[in-house]
Amino acid sequence: MLIARAGPVGIVTTQVAKAFGATEVIVSDIDAARRDVALKFGATTVVDPRESDVRSLAVDAFIDASGATAAVIDGIHAVRPAGTVVLVGMGADEIPLPVPIIQNRELVLTGVFRYANTWPIAAALVAGGRVDLDSMVTARFSRTVARGPGGRSHSRQHQSRSHRRRRRLELSWNSTRRPCSTSMLHSKCRTTTGAKSPPA
């Protein structure tokens, strides 16, 4: 498996991949410090995409957590026939895709946004120690450390923006939610009671 970018999402994805039995997890990032962190959290190999030929890696699955157009295209080229590509990172509104590669290799390409019905699995992974979130915290700041224009706390401004964004997502979800149909992928339609647990 190849994961592009060793940010918070990429590091959590690395841990989840290991928890579900992935034997080889390659993490790509241009930042050396982030590559070191990826190794700490379970990556078996790390690469600098500026120095390594990512397209020649030959992996079964690619998860993009960067949103970078170059990373997405290189990652798709790296996937073997019948492999899977998952776009998680939010990047440009439109990007060119290597359509002949996707068609000829019969790749499955999908996106992820709302993470429907995955919270019970996520909670179980954290509770069981399979995903370590606490160690990902690198620093702590009081709400009064940083002051913005007019003396307002940056953290307070951030919390206000976060609240508005979360509220918009909740409204969007409530207006579009619908029961799973048989035409949807089973993995995206698991209910809380039917959620599969990671291997012990």
Biotite code that builds the C-alpha atoms (Angstrom):
import biotite.structure as struc

atoms = struc.array([
    struc.Atom([0.000, 0.000, 0.000], chain_id="A", res_id=1, res_name="MET", atom_name="CA", element="C"),
    struc.Atom([1.120, 3.531, -0.801], chain_id="A", res_id=2, res_name="LEU", atom_name="CA", element="C"),
    struc.Atom([0.016, 6.563, 1.216], chain_id="A", res_id=3, res_name="ILE", atom_name="CA", element="C"),
    struc.Atom([0.785, 10.062, -0.050], chain_id="A", res_id=4, res_name="ALA", atom_name="CA", element="C"),
    struc.Atom([1.688, 12.595, 2.658], chain_id="A", res_id=5, res_name="ARG", atom_name="CA", element="C"),
    struc.Atom([2.552, 11.947, 6.276], chain_id="A", res_id=6, res_name="ALA", atom_name="CA", element="C"),
    struc.Atom([0.281, 14.552, 7.811], chain_id="A", res_id=7, res_name="GLY", atom_name="CA", element="C"),
    struc.Atom([-2.258, 13.692, 10.543], chain_id="A", res_id=8, res_name="PRO", atom_name="CA", element="C"),
    struc.Atom([-4.597, 11.937, 8.080], chain_id="A", res_id=9, res_name="VAL", atom_name="CA", element="C"),
    struc.Atom([-1.745, 10.026, 6.478], chain_id="A", res_id=10, res_name="GLY", atom_name="CA", element="C"),
    struc.Atom([-0.365, 8.927, 9.860], chain_id="A", res_id=11, res_name="ILE", atom_name="CA", element="C"),
    struc.Atom([-3.772, 7.703, 11.047], chain_id="A", res_id=12, res_name="VAL", atom_name="CA", element="C"),
    struc.Atom([-4.230, 5.901, 7.725], chain_id="A", res_id=13, res_name="THR", atom_name="CA", element="C"),
    struc.Atom([-0.845, 4.243, 8.193], chain_id="A", res_id=14, res_name="THR", atom_name="CA", element="C"),
    struc.Atom([-1.861, 2.957, 11.624], chain_id="A", res_id=15, res_name="GLN", atom_name="CA", element="C"),
    struc.Atom([-5.209, 1.696, 10.352], chain_id="A", res_id=16, res_name="VAL", atom_name="CA", element="C"),
    struc.Atom([-3.537, -0.109, 7.456], chain_id="A", res_id=17, res_name="ALA", atom_name="CA", element="C"),
    struc.Atom([-1.228, -1.909, 9.873], chain_id="A", res_id=18, res_name="LYS", atom_name="CA", element="C"),
    struc.Atom([-4.130, -2.725, 12.203], chain_id="A", res_id=19, res_name="ALA", atom_name="CA", element="C"),
    struc.Atom([-5.986, -4.399, 9.338], chain_id="A", res_id=20, res_name="PHE", atom_name="CA", element="C"),
    struc.Atom([-3.009, -6.520, 8.374], chain_id="A", res_id=21, res_name="GLY", atom_name="CA", element="C"),
    struc.Atom([-1.140, -4.622, 5.678], chain_id="A", res_id=22, res_name="ALA", atom_name="CA", element="C"),
    struc.Atom([2.365, -6.084, 5.524], chain_id="A", res_id=23, res_name="THR", atom_name="CA", element="C"),
    struc.Atom([3.897, -3.301, 3.444], chain_id="A", res_id=24, res_name="GLU", atom_name="CA", element="C"),
    struc.Atom([2.960, 0.342, 3.985], chain_id="A", res_id=25, res_name="VAL", atom_name="CA", element="C"),
    struc.Atom([4.908, 2.894, 1.946], chain_id="A", res_id=26, res_name="ILE", atom_name="CA", element="C"),
    struc.Atom([4.510, 6.553, 2.897], chain_id="A", res_id=27, res_name="VAL", atom_name="CA", element="C"),
    struc.Atom([5.536, 9.319, 0.518], chain_id="A", res_id=28, res_name="SER", atom_name="CA", element="C"),
    struc.Atom([6.311, 12.843, 1.726], chain_id="A", res_id=29, res_name="ASP", atom_name="CA", element="C"),
    struc.Atom([8.726, 15.604, 0.737], chain_id="A", res_id=30, res_name="ILE", atom_name="CA", element="C"),
    struc.Atom([9.398, 16.504, 4.386], chain_id="A", res_id=31, res_name="ASP", atom_name="CA", element="C"),
    struc.Atom([12.092, 14.415, 6.100], chain_id="A", res_id=32, res_name="ALA", atom_name="CA", element="C"),
    struc.Atom([10.707, 15.012, 9.609], chain_id="A", res_id=33, res_name="ALA", atom_name="CA", element="C"),
    struc.Atom([7.282, 13.777, 8.558], chain_id="A", res_id=34, res_name="ARG", atom_name="CA", element="C"),
    struc.Atom([8.824, 10.699, 6.962], chain_id="A", res_id=35, res_name="ARG", atom_name="CA", element="C"),
    struc.Atom([10.522, 9.916, 10.288], chain_id="A", res_id=36, res_name="ASP", atom_name="CA", element="C"),
    struc.Atom([7.174, 10.239, 12.067], chain_id="A", res_id=37, res_name="VAL", atom_name="CA", element="C"),
    struc.Atom([5.594, 7.858, 9.555], chain_id="A", res_id=38, res_name="ALA", atom_name="CA", element="C"),
    struc.Atom([8.211, 5.229, 10.401], chain_id="A", res_id=39, res_name="LEU", atom_name="CA", element="C"),
    struc.Atom([7.455, 5.663, 14.097], chain_id="A", res_id=40, res_name="LYS", atom_name="CA", element="C"),
    struc.Atom([3.768, 4.988, 13.465], chain_id="A", res_id=41, res_name="PHE", atom_name="CA", element="C"),
    struc.Atom([4.168, 1.834, 11.401], chain_id="A", res_id=42, res_name="GLY", atom_name="CA", element="C"),
    struc.Atom([5.303, 2.665, 7.881], chain_id="A", res_id=43, res_name="ALA", atom_name="CA", element="C"),
    struc.Atom([7.614, -0.041, 6.556], chain_id="A", res_id=44, res_name="THR", atom_name="CA", element="C"),
    struc.Atom([9.169, 2.249, 3.936], chain_id="A", res_id=45, res_name="THR", atom_name="CA", element="C"),
    struc.Atom([9.232, 6.012, 3.389], chain_id="A", res_id=46, res_name="VAL", atom_name="CA", element="C"),
    struc.Atom([10.158, 7.802, 0.172], chain_id="A", res_id=47, res_name="VAL", atom_name="CA", element="C"),
    struc.Atom([10.802, 11.339, -0.988], chain_id="A", res_id=48, res_name="ASP", atom_name="CA", element="C"),
    struc.Atom([8.791, 11.707, -4.228], chain_id="A", res_id=49, res_name="PRO", atom_name="CA", element="C"),
    struc.Atom([11.338, 14.210, -5.516], chain_id="A", res_id=50, res_name="ARG", atom_name="CA", element="C"),
    struc.Atom([14.108, 11.616, -5.331], chain_id="A", res_id=51, res_name="GLU", atom_name="CA", element="C"),
    struc.Atom([12.318, 8.275, -5.800], chain_id="A", res_id=52, res_name="SER", atom_name="CA", element="C"),
    struc.Atom([10.355, 6.934, -8.760], chain_id="A", res_id=53, res_name="ASP", atom_name="CA", element="C"),
    struc.Atom([6.980, 6.572, -7.077], chain_id="A", res_id=54, res_name="VAL", atom_name="CA", element="C"),
    struc.Atom([5.361, 5.274, -10.260], chain_id="A", res_id=55, res_name="ARG", atom_name="CA", element="C"),
    struc.Atom([7.537, 2.142, -10.210], chain_id="A", res_id=56, res_name="SER", atom_name="CA", element="C"),
    struc.Atom([6.516, 1.002, -6.709], chain_id="A", res_id=57, res_name="LEU", atom_name="CA", element="C"),
    struc.Atom([3.830, -1.482, -7.869], chain_id="A", res_id=58, res_name="ALA", atom_name="CA", element="C"),
    struc.Atom([1.353, -1.484, -4.971], chain_id="A", res_id=59, res_name="VAL", atom_name="CA", element="C"),
    struc.Atom([-2.105, -3.011, -4.571], chain_id="A", res_id=60, res_name="ASP", atom_name="CA", element="C"),
    struc.Atom([-3.687, 0.130, -3.141], chain_id="A", res_id=61, res_name="ALA", atom_name="CA", element="C"),
    struc.Atom([-3.007, 3.846, -3.072], chain_id="A", res_id=62, res_name="PHE", atom_name="CA", element="C"),
    struc.Atom([-4.509, 6.351, -0.635], chain_id="A", res_id=63, res_name="ILE", atom_name="CA", element="C"),
    struc.Atom([-3.897, 10.011, -1.306], chain_id="A", res_id=64, res_name="ASP", atom_name="CA", element="C"),
    struc.Atom([-3.933, 12.174, 1.820], chain_id="A", res_id=65, res_name="ALA", atom_name="CA", element="C"),
    struc.Atom([-2.241, 15.151, 0.185], chain_id="A", res_id=66, res_name="SER", atom_name="CA", element="C"),
    struc.Atom([-4.596, 16.598, -2.394], chain_id="A", res_id=67, res_name="GLY", atom_name="CA", element="C"),
    struc.Atom([-1.549, 17.369, -4.544], chain_id="A", res_id=68, res_name="ALA", atom_name="CA", element="C"),
    struc.Atom([-2.144, 16.747, -8.236], chain_id="A", res_id=69, res_name="THR", atom_name="CA", element="C"),
    struc.Atom([1.345, 15.309, -8.827], chain_id="A", res_id=70, res_name="ALA", atom_name="CA", element="C"),
    struc.Atom([0.958, 12.912, -5.891], chain_id="A", res_id=71, res_name="ALA", atom_name="CA", element="C"),
    struc.Atom([-2.421, 11.672, -7.160], chain_id="A", res_id=72, res_name="VAL", atom_name="CA", element="C"),
    struc.Atom([-1.166, 11.031, -10.689], chain_id="A", res_id=73, res_name="ILE", atom_name="CA", element="C"),
    struc.Atom([2.057, 9.332, -9.541], chain_id="A", res_id=74, res_name="ASP", atom_name="CA", element="C"),
    struc.Atom([0.100, 7.218, -7.079], chain_id="A", res_id=75, res_name="GLY", atom_name="CA", element="C"),
    struc.Atom([-2.330, 5.990, -9.725], chain_id="A", res_id=76, res_name="ILE", atom_name="CA", element="C"),
    struc.Atom([0.601, 4.985, -11.931], chain_id="A", res_id=77, res_name="HIS", atom_name="CA", element="C"),
    struc.Atom([2.027, 2.998, -8.998], chain_id="A", res_id=78, res_name="ALA", atom_name="CA", element="C"),
    struc.Atom([-1.048, 0.746, -8.596], chain_id="A", res_id=79, res_name="VAL", atom_name="CA", element="C"),
    struc.Atom([-1.030, -2.777, -10.015], chain_id="A", res_id=80, res_name="ARG", atom_name="CA", element="C"),
    struc.Atom([-3.850, -4.149, -12.203], chain_id="A", res_id=81, res_name="PRO", atom_name="CA", element="C"),
    struc.Atom([-7.171, -4.566, -10.308], chain_id="A", res_id=82, res_name="ALA", atom_name="CA", element="C"),
    struc.Atom([-5.877, -2.292, -7.540], chain_id="A", res_id=83, res_name="GLY", atom_name="CA", element="C"),
    struc.Atom([-7.705, 0.421, -5.613], chain_id="A", res_id=84, res_name="THR", atom_name="CA", element="C"),
    struc.Atom([-7.211, 4.180, -5.475], chain_id="A", res_id=85, res_name="VAL", atom_name="CA", element="C"),
    struc.Atom([-8.825, 6.257, -2.697], chain_id="A", res_id=86, res_name="VAL", atom_name="CA", element="C"),
    struc.Atom([-8.763, 10.056, -2.844], chain_id="A", res_id=87, res_name="LEU", atom_name="CA", element="C"),
    struc.Atom([-8.942, 11.572, 0.643], chain_id="A", res_id=88, res_name="VAL", atom_name="CA", element="C"),
    struc.Atom([-6.945, 14.803, 0.389], chain_id="A", res_id=89, res_name="GLY", atom_name="CA", element="C"),
    struc.Atom([-8.812, 17.912, -0.749], chain_id="A", res_id=90, res_name="MET", atom_name="CA", element="C"),
    struc.Atom([-6.973, 19.567, -3.620], chain_id="A", res_id=91, res_name="GLY", atom_name="CA", element="C"),
    struc.Atom([-7.848, 21.269, -6.890], chain_id="A", res_id=92, res_name="ALA", atom_name="CA", element="C"),
    struc.Atom([-11.436, 21.200, -8.142], chain_id="A", res_id=93, res_name="ASP", atom_name="CA", element="C"),
    struc.Atom([-10.315, 19.444, -11.313], chain_id="A", res_id=94, res_name="GLU", atom_name="CA", element="C"),
    struc.Atom([-7.175, 17.475, -12.143], chain_id="A", res_id=95, res_name="ILE", atom_name="CA", element="C"),
    struc.Atom([-6.087, 15.478, -15.213], chain_id="A", res_id=96, res_name="PRO", atom_name="CA", element="C"),
    struc.Atom([-6.209, 11.725, -14.662], chain_id="A", res_id=97, res_name="LEU", atom_name="CA", element="C"),
    struc.Atom([-4.249, 9.010, -16.516], chain_id="A", res_id=98, res_name="PRO", atom_name="CA", element="C"),
    struc.Atom([-7.386, 7.450, -17.987], chain_id="A", res_id=99, res_name="VAL", atom_name="CA", element="C"),
    struc.Atom([-5.584, 4.758, -20.065], chain_id="A", res_id=100, res_name="PRO", atom_name="CA", element="C"),
    struc.Atom([-3.845, 3.510, -16.884], chain_id="A", res_id=101, res_name="ILE", atom_name="CA", element="C"),
    struc.Atom([-7.147, 3.379, -14.985], chain_id="A", res_id=102, res_name="ILE", atom_name="CA", element="C"),
    struc.Atom([-8.945, 1.597, -17.832], chain_id="A", res_id=103, res_name="GLN", atom_name="CA", element="C"),
    struc.Atom([-6.242, -0.832, -18.926], chain_id="A", res_id=104, res_name="ASN", atom_name="CA", element="C"),
    struc.Atom([-5.396, -1.883, -15.379], chain_id="A", res_id=105, res_name="ARG", atom_name="CA", element="C"),
    struc.Atom([-9.100, -1.946, -14.378], chain_id="A", res_id=106, res_name="GLU", atom_name="CA", element="C"),
    struc.Atom([-8.436, 0.157, -11.297], chain_id="A", res_id=107, res_name="LEU", atom_name="CA", element="C"),
    struc.Atom([-11.157, 1.058, -8.811], chain_id="A", res_id=108, res_name="VAL", atom_name="CA", element="C"),
    struc.Atom([-11.019, 4.781, -8.024], chain_id="A", res_id=109, res_name="LEU", atom_name="CA", element="C"),
    struc.Atom([-13.177, 6.303, -5.306], chain_id="A", res_id=110, res_name="THR", atom_name="CA", element="C"),
    struc.Atom([-13.339, 9.246, -2.942], chain_id="A", res_id=111, res_name="GLY", atom_name="CA", element="C"),
    struc.Atom([-14.027, 9.581, 0.776], chain_id="A", res_id=112, res_name="VAL", atom_name="CA", element="C"),
    struc.Atom([-15.698, 12.477, 2.553], chain_id="A", res_id=113, res_name="PHE", atom_name="CA", element="C"),
    struc.Atom([-18.374, 11.730, 5.151], chain_id="A", res_id=114, res_name="ARG", atom_name="CA", element="C"),
    struc.Atom([-16.971, 8.458, 6.485], chain_id="A", res_id=115, res_name="TYR", atom_name="CA", element="C"),
    struc.Atom([-20.486, 7.031, 6.961], chain_id="A", res_id=116, res_name="ALA", atom_name="CA", element="C"),
    struc.Atom([-20.836, 4.258, 9.540], chain_id="A", res_id=117, res_name="ASN", atom_name="CA", element="C"),
    struc.Atom([-17.090, 4.067, 10.278], chain_id="A", res_id=118, res_name="THR", atom_name="CA", element="C"),
    struc.Atom([-17.068, 5.682, 13.718], chain_id="A", res_id=119, res_name="TRP", atom_name="CA", element="C"),
    struc.Atom([-17.665, 2.436, 15.674], chain_id="A", res_id=120, res_name="PRO", atom_name="CA", element="C"),
    struc.Atom([-14.665, 0.836, 13.942], chain_id="A", res_id=121, res_name="ILE", atom_name="CA", element="C"),
    struc.Atom([-12.529, 3.922, 14.572], chain_id="A", res_id=122, res_name="ALA", atom_name="CA", element="C"),
    struc.Atom([-13.499, 4.022, 18.240], chain_id="A", res_id=123, res_name="ALA", atom_name="CA", element="C"),
    struc.Atom([-12.680, 0.334, 18.618], chain_id="A", res_id=124, res_name="ALA", atom_name="CA", element="C"),
    struc.Atom([-9.247, 0.808, 17.033], chain_id="A", res_id=125, res_name="LEU", atom_name="CA", element="C"),
    struc.Atom([-8.401, 3.654, 19.414], chain_id="A", res_id=126, res_name="VAL", atom_name="CA", element="C"),
    struc.Atom([-9.848, 1.928, 22.497], chain_id="A", res_id=127, res_name="ALA", atom_name="CA", element="C"),
    struc.Atom([-7.910, -1.241, 21.682], chain_id="A", res_id=128, res_name="GLY", atom_name="CA", element="C"),
    struc.Atom([-4.631, 0.616, 21.259], chain_id="A", res_id=129, res_name="GLY", atom_name="CA", element="C"),
    struc.Atom([-4.354, -0.237, 17.572], chain_id="A", res_id=130, res_name="ARG", atom_name="CA", element="C"),
    struc.Atom([-4.424, 3.456, 16.649], chain_id="A", res_id=131, res_name="VAL", atom_name="CA", element="C"),
    struc.Atom([-2.466, 5.807, 18.920], chain_id="A", res_id=132, res_name="ASP", atom_name="CA", element="C"),
    struc.Atom([-3.832, 9.344, 18.755], chain_id="A", res_id=133, res_name="LEU", atom_name="CA", element="C"),
    struc.Atom([-2.202, 10.693, 21.934], chain_id="A", res_id=134, res_name="ASP", atom_name="CA", element="C"),
    struc.Atom([1.317, 10.244, 20.574], chain_id="A", res_id=135, res_name="SER", atom_name="CA", element="C"),
    struc.Atom([0.393, 12.310, 17.532], chain_id="A", res_id=136, res_name="MET", atom_name="CA", element="C"),
    struc.Atom([0.010, 15.413, 19.722], chain_id="A", res_id=137, res_name="VAL", atom_name="CA", element="C"),
    struc.Atom([3.305, 17.307, 19.450], chain_id="A", res_id=138, res_name="THR", atom_name="CA", element="C"),
    struc.Atom([2.490, 20.440, 21.481], chain_id="A", res_id=139, res_name="ALA", atom_name="CA", element="C"),
    struc.Atom([-0.186, 22.033, 23.643], chain_id="A", res_id=140, res_name="ARG", atom_name="CA", element="C"),
    struc.Atom([-1.123, 25.710, 23.815], chain_id="A", res_id=141, res_name="PHE", atom_name="CA", element="C"),
    struc.Atom([-3.360, 27.694, 26.136], chain_id="A", res_id=142, res_name="SER", atom_name="CA", element="C"),
    struc.Atom([-6.174, 29.705, 24.622], chain_id="A", res_id=143, res_name="ARG", atom_name="CA", element="C"),
    struc.Atom([-4.399, 32.936, 25.541], chain_id="A", res_id=144, res_name="THR", atom_name="CA", element="C"),
    struc.Atom([-0.993, 32.190, 24.005], chain_id="A", res_id=145, res_name="VAL", atom_name="CA", element="C"),
    struc.Atom([-1.685, 33.653, 20.560], chain_id="A", res_id=146, res_name="ALA", atom_name="CA", element="C"),
    struc.Atom([-3.473, 36.940, 20.060], chain_id="A", res_id=147, res_name="ARG", atom_name="CA", element="C"),
    struc.Atom([-4.764, 38.188, 16.739], chain_id="A", res_id=148, res_name="GLY", atom_name="CA", element="C"),
    struc.Atom([-5.902, 41.631, 15.575], chain_id="A", res_id=149, res_name="PRO", atom_name="CA", element="C"),
    struc.Atom([-7.839, 43.490, 18.282], chain_id="A", res_id=150, res_name="GLY", atom_name="CA", element="C"),
    struc.Atom([-6.477, 41.191, 20.958], chain_id="A", res_id=151, res_name="GLY", atom_name="CA", element="C"),
    struc.Atom([-8.721, 38.283, 19.990], chain_id="A", res_id=152, res_name="ARG", atom_name="CA", element="C"),
    struc.Atom([-7.386, 34.817, 20.591], chain_id="A", res_id=153, res_name="SER", atom_name="CA", element="C"),
    struc.Atom([-6.488, 32.890, 17.438], chain_id="A", res_id=154, res_name="HIS", atom_name="CA", element="C"),
    struc.Atom([-7.807, 29.737, 19.071], chain_id="A", res_id=155, res_name="SER", atom_name="CA", element="C"),
    struc.Atom([-11.164, 31.400, 19.691], chain_id="A", res_id=156, res_name="ARG", atom_name="CA", element="C"),
    struc.Atom([-11.364, 32.512, 16.064], chain_id="A", res_id=157, res_name="GLN", atom_name="CA", element="C"),
    struc.Atom([-10.437, 29.010, 14.950], chain_id="A", res_id=158, res_name="HIS", atom_name="CA", element="C"),
    struc.Atom([-13.069, 27.450, 17.202], chain_id="A", res_id=159, res_name="GLN", atom_name="CA", element="C"),
    struc.Atom([-15.697, 29.792, 15.752], chain_id="A", res_id=160, res_name="SER", atom_name="CA", element="C"),
    struc.Atom([-14.750, 28.836, 12.182], chain_id="A", res_id=161, res_name="ARG", atom_name="CA", element="C"),
    struc.Atom([-14.659, 25.152, 13.107], chain_id="A", res_id=162, res_name="SER", atom_name="CA", element="C"),
    struc.Atom([-18.106, 25.367, 14.670], chain_id="A", res_id=163, res_name="HIS", atom_name="CA", element="C"),
    struc.Atom([-19.573, 27.045, 11.579], chain_id="A", res_id=164, res_name="ARG", atom_name="CA", element="C"),
    struc.Atom([-17.973, 24.473, 9.280], chain_id="A", res_id=165, res_name="ARG", atom_name="CA", element="C"),
    struc.Atom([-19.182, 21.566, 11.423], chain_id="A", res_id=166, res_name="ARG", atom_name="CA", element="C"),
    struc.Atom([-22.680, 23.020, 11.454], chain_id="A", res_id=167, res_name="ARG", atom_name="CA", element="C"),
    struc.Atom([-22.686, 23.326, 7.649], chain_id="A", res_id=168, res_name="ARG", atom_name="CA", element="C"),
    struc.Atom([-21.616, 19.690, 7.328], chain_id="A", res_id=169, res_name="LEU", atom_name="CA", element="C"),
    struc.Atom([-24.349, 18.595, 9.750], chain_id="A", res_id=170, res_name="GLU", atom_name="CA", element="C"),
    struc.Atom([-26.990, 20.483, 7.772], chain_id="A", res_id=171, res_name="LEU", atom_name="CA", element="C"),
    struc.Atom([-25.678, 19.040, 4.518], chain_id="A", res_id=172, res_name="SER", atom_name="CA", element="C"),
    struc.Atom([-25.713, 15.515, 5.950], chain_id="A", res_id=173, res_name="TRP", atom_name="CA", element="C"),
    struc.Atom([-29.239, 15.826, 7.350], chain_id="A", res_id=174, res_name="ASN", atom_name="CA", element="C"),
    struc.Atom([-30.570, 17.070, 4.016], chain_id="A", res_id=175, res_name="SER", atom_name="CA", element="C"),
    struc.Atom([-29.002, 14.298, 1.952], chain_id="A", res_id=176, res_name="THR", atom_name="CA", element="C"),
    struc.Atom([-28.903, 11.237, 4.212], chain_id="A", res_id=177, res_name="ARG", atom_name="CA", element="C"),
    struc.Atom([-30.663, 8.178, 2.907], chain_id="A", res_id=178, res_name="ARG", atom_name="CA", element="C"),
    struc.Atom([-30.650, 4.456, 3.727], chain_id="A", res_id=179, res_name="PRO", atom_name="CA", element="C"),
    struc.Atom([-28.102, 2.266, 2.005], chain_id="A", res_id=180, res_name="CYS", atom_name="CA", element="C"),
    struc.Atom([-29.264, 0.524, -1.136], chain_id="A", res_id=181, res_name="SER", atom_name="CA", element="C"),
    struc.Atom([-28.160, -2.790, -2.553], chain_id="A", res_id=182, res_name="THR", atom_name="CA", element="C"),
    struc.Atom([-26.368, -0.962, -5.352], chain_id="A", res_id=183, res_name="SER", atom_name="CA", element="C"),
    struc.Atom([-23.959, 0.723, -2.920], chain_id="A", res_id=184, res_name="MET", atom_name="CA", element="C"),
    struc.Atom([-20.707, -0.875, -1.844], chain_id="A", res_id=185, res_name="LEU", atom_name="CA", element="C"),
    struc.Atom([-21.180, -3.099, 1.192], chain_id="A", res_id=186, res_name="HIS", atom_name="CA", element="C"),
    struc.Atom([-18.168, -1.578, 2.918], chain_id="A", res_id=187, res_name="SER", atom_name="CA", element="C"),
    struc.Atom([-19.842, 1.831, 2.822], chain_id="A", res_id=188, res_name="LYS", atom_name="CA", element="C"),
    struc.Atom([-23.191, 0.589, 4.087], chain_id="A", res_id=189, res_name="CYS", atom_name="CA", element="C"),
    struc.Atom([-22.251, -1.251, 7.268], chain_id="A", res_id=190, res_name="ARG", atom_name="CA", element="C"),
    struc.Atom([-24.448, -0.429, 10.207], chain_id="A", res_id=191, res_name="THR", atom_name="CA", element="C"),
    struc.Atom([-23.165, -0.024, 13.729], chain_id="A", res_id=192, res_name="THR", atom_name="CA", element="C"),
    struc.Atom([-24.230, -3.532, 14.671], chain_id="A", res_id=193, res_name="THR", atom_name="CA", element="C"),
    struc.Atom([-22.801, -5.022, 11.501], chain_id="A", res_id=194, res_name="GLY", atom_name="CA", element="C"),
    struc.Atom([-19.435, -3.246, 11.534], chain_id="A", res_id=195, res_name="ALA", atom_name="CA", element="C"),
    struc.Atom([-16.488, -5.552, 11.203], chain_id="A", res_id=196, res_name="LYS", atom_name="CA", element="C"),
    struc.Atom([-13.682, -5.351, 13.692], chain_id="A", res_id=197, res_name="SER", atom_name="CA", element="C"),
    struc.Atom([-10.004, -5.309, 12.730], chain_id="A", res_id=198, res_name="PRO", atom_name="CA", element="C"),
    struc.Atom([-8.066, -8.555, 13.128], chain_id="A", res_id=199, res_name="PRO", atom_name="CA", element="C"),
    struc.Atom([-6.753, -9.171, 16.623], chain_id="A", res_id=200, res_name="ALA", atom_name="CA", element="C"),
])
